[in-house]
Amino acid sequence: MSPFRPVAVSAKNRRISWDAVRAGCVVLVLVYHATYMSVVVHPELGARRFVFPHQIGASLLLVISAYFAAVTIGRGSLGRYWWGRVARLLPPFLAAVVVIFFALRYLSPPGWFVPHGRDLVGNLLMLWNWKPAGYPFLDGSHWTIPLQLMAFTVAALLYRGSWGHGRKLHVLMWAAVLVPLAQWPLRIAGPPEWYRILVDGFGLHRWHLFVAGVAVRLWTTKRLRTPEFLLLELACVAAHALHGATPTPTGLTIEWGATTGIALGLLVISLAAAGPDWDRFLPAFAQRAIQWFAGISYGVFLIHQAIGYLVLHWLSGLGFDPLLQTAGMLATGVLLGWALTRFVEQPAHRFLMRLPAAARPPAHREPVSAGHRE
């Protein structure tokens, strides 16, 4: 049996459509970092022959994360729901931070950022959004992790009360999109530091991504009417366009590539949620490859970027063509992501979910949508 195997998932509950969407988003992240951000951070690497300059994949992964949070929050106890997400997200993240720290500390070429102990502690505590000048990222991909942890915590707290259900939830979702939009002019006008810390620390400018995912779930379970769903998704796309806009003396410059990509991504996610599985369109060998990559995708996401830039540097020094450099970075990310999944994420999750507090039989709760196969 090959050691390269994905996280074990019950076949009857696994849809290839979701594996394909998740895998596709991670591929977008990889290509964006390898062909665009690598040269932005390290111009000395030289121009790439192919450039994908749109930040789309990571944002859509937050939408998917919110959708599945809404799918599973009504199944079992809230404590087990929350702990299961912490047990899945946190151990591989902490391990990736340590590995990246030592790689950058001892393998970075002259002139590159060399982290110190303070940087390791700041990244383990996820302090970048709160004070980026004092706590630089070891790996820029990690910005999504604290936002997901906060979102899962808020979801569990809301679900306990009336604001996590019915019309109140709809009002809250609209507020989560419109309030950040309303404060955007203040955000770009040079607000006081305490204001920036709160807005960036809590990720107000990313809330629309979580709302978009929850809205898809409510729409597919007929708890959100189609006209309101479309208006809410349109507002989320507008919020994303404004988030990526750059003020200039002549007006706003909007990154239409990323905005269009998010809009198309929301459409694909909605089709994956509401439509039939895509297994009929994909041959068996493609399904196995997609499932394998989707199973290690979180590990790949966590560990590919900063170490990948080192790979680009080494291959560039050896005279490799830029396309081969990119291929080397992608291959390294997949290999390290598999190792992180196989030796950290899987065993840590199994261990943490067997702890007495997590292993208690979950309280019975009617599933959000009985019989809906995700």
Wavefront OBJ file of the C-alpha trace (Angstrom):
o trace
v 0.000 0.000 0.000
v 1.332 3.428 -0.943
v 2.162 5.696 2.015
v 0.690 8.592 0.015
v -2.903 8.391 1.102
v -5.525 11.001 1.973
v -7.375 11.531 5.215
v -9.768 8.644 5.683
v -13.319 9.672 4.814
v -16.428 7.564 4.584
v -17.107 7.040 0.882
v -20.864 7.291 1.276
v -20.583 10.819 2.701
v -17.929 12.154 0.343
v -18.829 14.107 -2.765
v -16.211 14.423 -5.478
v -17.636 17.842 -6.365
v -16.521 19.285 -3.028
v -13.111 17.645 -3.294
v -12.725 19.167 -6.775
v -13.749 22.641 -5.605
v -11.438 22.549 -2.582
v -8.536 21.164 -4.605
v -9.080 23.774 -7.311
v -8.980 26.602 -4.773
v -5.703 25.349 -3.303
v -4.217 25.087 -6.811
v -5.170 28.743 -7.362
v -3.355 29.635 -4.139
v -0.242 27.722 -5.216
v -0.108 29.291 -8.666
v -0.742 32.805 -7.296
v 2.130 32.511 -4.829
v 4.526 30.756 -7.205
v 4.061 33.030 -10.217
v 3.157 36.404 -8.706
v 3.749 36.905 -4.993
v 7.154 35.240 -5.168
v 8.460 38.047 -7.393
v 6.627 40.738 -5.407
v 8.380 39.588 -2.224
v 11.690 38.702 -3.914
v 12.141 40.728 -7.135
v 15.617 39.272 -7.533
v 14.020 35.987 -8.603
v 13.288 37.589 -11.966
v 10.214 37.703 -14.170
v 8.028 34.637 -14.558
v 6.991 33.344 -17.982
v 3.440 32.871 -16.708
v 1.841 35.097 -14.056
v -1.457 34.622 -12.197
v -1.841 37.859 -10.186
v -5.258 37.346 -8.577
v -5.826 36.473 -4.917
v -8.851 34.212 -5.242
v -8.156 30.741 -3.845
v -7.660 31.559 -0.163
v -10.761 33.762 -0.087
v -12.898 31.024 -1.622
v -11.519 28.531 0.899
v -12.996 30.733 3.645
v -16.354 30.597 1.849
v -16.162 26.793 1.722
v -15.125 26.669 5.377
v -18.152 28.761 6.363
v -20.472 26.594 4.283
v -19.358 23.384 5.982
v -19.445 25.031 9.392
v -23.119 25.737 8.722
v -23.635 22.157 7.511
v -22.188 20.491 10.599
v -23.046 22.859 13.430
v -26.424 21.246 14.018
v -25.032 17.734 14.302
v -24.051 16.700 17.795
v -22.992 18.892 20.686
v -21.646 22.385 20.131
v -18.620 21.595 22.274
v -17.648 18.680 20.092
v -18.300 20.730 16.954
v -15.948 23.497 18.137
v -13.283 21.149 19.452
v -13.296 19.150 16.231
v -12.387 22.233 14.248
v -9.685 23.306 16.650
v -8.267 19.780 16.593
v -8.183 19.842 12.804
v -6.807 23.346 12.267
v -4.387 24.052 15.093
v -1.868 21.149 15.336
v -0.739 21.200 11.680
v -0.618 24.991 11.761
v 1.672 25.013 14.809
v 3.881 22.325 13.283
v 4.085 24.210 9.975
v 5.119 27.419 11.760
v 7.982 25.628 13.517
v 9.200 23.934 10.313
v 9.033 27.195 8.347
v 10.838 29.071 11.120
v 13.817 26.721 11.052
v 13.875 26.650 7.250
v 13.980 30.451 7.033
v 16.320 30.752 9.986
v 19.023 28.489 8.611
v 18.437 28.265 4.839
v 17.607 31.839 3.812
v 20.133 33.410 1.418
v 21.837 36.734 2.268
v 19.446 39.661 2.180
v 16.339 37.607 2.890
v 14.287 37.830 6.057
v 15.835 35.748 8.847
v 13.391 35.217 11.731
v 14.294 35.212 15.416
v 12.659 33.741 18.487
v 10.266 36.690 18.856
v 9.009 36.049 15.328
v 8.396 32.383 16.114
v 6.381 33.224 19.232
v 4.411 35.936 17.429
v 3.486 33.561 14.620
v 2.557 30.709 16.946
v 0.229 33.159 18.733
v -1.078 34.498 15.393
v -0.365 38.141 16.209
v 0.215 39.409 12.657
v -3.211 40.923 11.963
v -3.158 42.746 15.278
v 0.279 44.316 14.829
v 1.873 43.398 11.487
v 4.766 45.850 11.884
v 5.885 44.104 15.048
v 5.065 40.517 14.091
v 5.759 39.805 10.405
v 4.397 36.663 8.784
v 6.690 33.682 8.509
v 4.299 32.463 5.812
v 1.726 34.810 4.323
v -0.772 32.005 3.702
v -1.494 31.763 7.409
v -3.735 34.841 7.534
v -6.829 32.654 7.179
v -6.253 30.522 10.299
v -7.192 32.964 13.111
v -10.175 34.159 11.091
v -11.474 30.605 10.799
v -10.952 29.936 14.494
v -12.802 33.129 15.396
v -15.594 32.314 12.952
v -16.093 28.806 14.351
v -16.194 30.202 17.882
v -18.716 32.903 16.975
v -20.847 30.354 15.101
v -21.011 28.076 18.142
v -21.931 30.973 20.445
v -24.614 32.266 18.088
v -26.110 28.828 17.577
v -26.764 28.570 21.305
v -29.112 31.556 21.202
v -31.785 33.096 19.022
v -29.353 35.120 16.881
v -28.098 31.947 15.259
v -31.469 31.048 13.771
v -34.296 32.370 11.667
v -34.760 35.987 10.683
v -32.349 37.254 13.324
v -29.569 35.325 11.630
v -30.471 36.953 8.307
v -30.272 40.413 9.905
v -26.918 39.546 11.449
v -25.553 38.361 8.102
v -26.576 41.588 6.389
v -24.966 43.579 9.193
v -21.740 41.577 8.845
v -21.547 42.686 5.204
v -22.854 46.262 5.436
v -21.092 47.444 8.602
v -17.575 46.801 7.210
v -18.669 48.489 3.971
v -19.851 51.536 5.913
v -16.575 51.875 7.804
v -14.383 51.403 4.719
v -13.899 55.169 4.072
v -12.598 55.545 7.618
v -10.318 52.539 7.183
v -8.491 54.135 4.234
v -8.438 57.664 5.729
v -5.611 56.987 8.192
v -7.574 56.054 11.346
v -5.940 55.855 14.787
v -3.882 52.775 15.527
v -6.359 51.349 18.038
v -9.036 51.409 15.335
v -6.814 49.654 12.804
v -5.890 47.004 15.386
v -9.533 46.188 16.054
v -10.650 46.213 12.420
v -7.722 44.173 11.100
v -7.435 41.973 14.171
v -11.028 40.834 13.890
v -10.851 40.740 10.082
v -13.895 42.960 9.436
v -12.936 43.313 5.781
v -13.191 39.515 5.356
v -16.525 38.884 7.059
v -18.369 38.883 3.737
v -16.597 35.639 2.798
v -18.078 33.800 5.784
v -21.498 35.322 5.106
v -21.327 34.131 1.496
v -20.687 30.537 2.590
v -23.430 30.490 5.221
v -25.860 32.028 2.734
v -25.236 29.174 0.287
v -26.121 26.673 3.003
v -29.290 28.519 4.033
v -30.373 28.797 0.399
v -29.874 25.099 -0.363
v -31.918 24.172 2.717
v -34.683 26.654 1.765
v -34.114 28.897 4.773
v -33.130 31.812 2.552
v -35.293 32.809 -0.394
v -33.613 33.013 -3.783
v -34.055 36.816 -4.256
v -32.499 37.567 -0.870
v -29.767 34.990 -1.476
v -28.834 36.622 -4.777
v -28.832 40.107 -3.245
v -26.704 38.920 -0.335
v -24.185 37.209 -2.607
v -24.050 40.314 -4.805
v -23.355 42.427 -1.718
v -20.570 40.018 -0.758
v -18.984 40.360 -4.205
v -19.234 44.163 -3.922
v -17.607 44.010 -0.486
v -14.779 41.948 -1.925
v -14.313 44.391 -4.784
v -14.053 47.265 -2.308
v -11.715 45.271 -0.085
v -9.246 44.915 -2.956
v -9.712 48.456 -4.304
v -6.872 50.972 -4.249
v -7.651 54.697 -3.753
v -5.961 56.951 -6.333
v -6.185 60.705 -7.038
v -8.587 59.928 -9.895
v -10.781 57.488 -7.958
v -10.809 53.829 -6.990
v -8.865 51.202 -8.875
v -10.681 47.881 -8.515
v -8.946 44.545 -9.048
v -11.533 43.192 -11.439
v -9.707 39.909 -11.965
v -10.035 38.896 -8.321
v -13.582 40.281 -8.116
v -14.678 38.283 -11.167
v -12.913 35.206 -9.819
v -14.756 35.463 -6.496
v -18.093 35.884 -8.276
v -17.462 32.825 -10.458
v -16.207 30.908 -7.429
v -19.427 31.633 -5.524
v -21.381 30.366 -8.511
v -19.368 27.132 -8.612
v -19.746 26.642 -4.851
v -23.500 27.187 -5.127
v -23.713 24.612 -7.934
v -21.680 22.125 -5.894
v -24.006 22.634 -2.919
v -27.338 22.592 -4.736
v -26.694 20.321 -7.700
v -25.895 16.631 -8.125
v -22.468 15.229 -7.442
v -19.941 15.519 -10.247
v -18.901 11.870 -10.112
v -20.752 11.157 -13.348
v -18.532 13.630 -15.209
v -15.152 12.424 -13.951
v -13.388 9.124 -14.670
v -12.368 6.966 -11.726
v -8.646 7.743 -11.974
v -9.361 11.513 -11.909
v -11.616 11.084 -8.884
v -8.887 9.217 -6.997
v -6.316 11.907 -7.803
v -8.671 14.720 -6.766
v -9.622 12.959 -3.527
v -5.974 12.367 -2.673
v -4.997 15.981 -3.247
v -8.079 17.304 -1.432
v -7.162 15.096 1.524
v -3.775 16.791 1.892
v -4.844 20.249 0.703
v -4.802 21.890 4.138
v -1.259 20.715 4.764
v -0.196 21.949 1.317
v -1.833 25.303 1.990
v 0.004 25.695 5.302
v 3.550 24.927 4.227
v 4.055 25.704 0.527
v 4.732 29.435 0.350
v 7.791 30.558 2.338
v 9.702 27.305 1.805
v 8.623 27.374 -1.834
v 10.328 30.726 -2.292
v 13.552 29.132 -1.061
v 13.108 26.411 -3.695
v 12.636 29.072 -6.378
v 15.851 30.756 -5.225
v 17.875 27.531 -5.342
v 16.535 26.467 -8.737
v 17.079 29.953 -10.122
v 20.698 29.813 -8.970
v 21.104 26.518 -10.787
v 19.879 28.068 -14.012
v 16.489 26.368 -14.247
v 13.833 27.873 -16.501
v 11.137 29.877 -14.591
v 8.475 27.298 -15.493
v 10.618 24.513 -14.032
v 11.226 26.658 -10.949
v 7.466 26.999 -10.522
v 7.012 23.252 -10.986
v 9.678 22.643 -8.340
v 7.916 24.916 -5.863
v 4.568 23.216 -6.472
v 6.067 19.726 -6.148
v 7.820 20.681 -2.903
v 4.592 22.110 -1.501
v 2.670 18.929 -2.305
v 5.350 16.694 -0.787
v 5.641 18.732 2.408
v 1.855 19.064 2.600
v 1.472 15.289 2.371
v 4.030 14.818 5.168
v 2.304 17.417 7.355
v -1.055 15.704 6.813
v 0.224 12.171 7.282
v 2.431 12.709 10.327
v 0.805 15.647 12.133
v -2.743 16.478 11.070
v -4.164 12.949 11.002
v -2.626 11.549 14.213
v -3.130 14.793 16.151
v -6.785 14.971 15.173
v -7.375 11.326 16.110
v -5.666 11.826 19.471
v -7.460 15.055 20.354
v -10.882 13.698 19.396
v -10.302 10.705 21.707
v -9.722 12.861 24.767
v -12.409 12.350 27.422
v -14.064 15.725 26.876
v -14.285 15.189 23.107
v -15.109 11.492 23.208
v -18.340 11.837 25.174
v -21.358 10.740 23.134
v -22.742 13.843 21.429
v -26.128 15.095 22.490
v -28.761 14.149 19.954
v -29.752 16.996 17.680
v -31.705 16.764 14.451
v -29.364 17.299 11.492
v -29.721 20.582 9.639
v -30.856 18.781 6.501
v -31.617 15.140 7.008
v -30.371 12.971 4.191
v -28.514 15.749 2.350
v -25.244 14.205 1.322
v -22.274 16.563 1.471
l 1 2 3 4 5 6 7 8 9 10 11 12 13 14 15 16 17 18 19 20 21 22 23 24 25 26 27 28 29 30 31 32 33 34 35 36 37 38 39 40 41 42 43 44 45 46 47 48 49 50 51 52 53 54 55 56 57 58 59 60 61 62 63 64 65 66 67 68 69 70 71 72 73 74 75 76 77 78 79 80 81 82 83 84 85 86 87 88 89 90 91 92 93 94 95 96 97 98 99 100 101 102 103 104 105 106 107 108 109 110 111 112 113 114 115 116 117 118 119 120 121 122 123 124 125 126 127 128 129 130 131 132 133 134 135 136 137 138 139 140 141 142 143 144 145 146 147 148 149 150 151 152 153 154 155 156 157 158 159 160 161 162 163 164 165 166 167 168 169 170 171 172 173 174 175 176 177 178 179 180 181 182 183 184 185 186 187 188 189 190 191 192 193 194 195 196 197 198 199 200 201 202 203 204 205 206 207 208 209 210 211 212 213 214 215 216 217 218 219 220 221 222 223 224 225 226 227 228 229 230 231 232 233 234 235 236 237 238 239 240 241 242 243 244 245 246 247 248 249 250 251 252 253 254 255 256 257 258 259 260 261 262 263 264 265 266 267 268 269 270 271 272 273 274 275 276 277 278 279 280 281 282 283 284 285 286 287 288 289 290 291 292 293 294 295 296 297 298 299 300 301 302 303 304 305 306 307 308 309 310 311 312 313 314 315 316 317 318 319 320 321 322 323 324 325 326 327 328 329 330 331 332 333 334 335 336 337 338 339 340 341 342 343 344 345 346 347 348 349 350 351 352 353 354 355 356 357 358 359 360 361 362 363 364 365 366 367 368 369 370 371 372 373 374
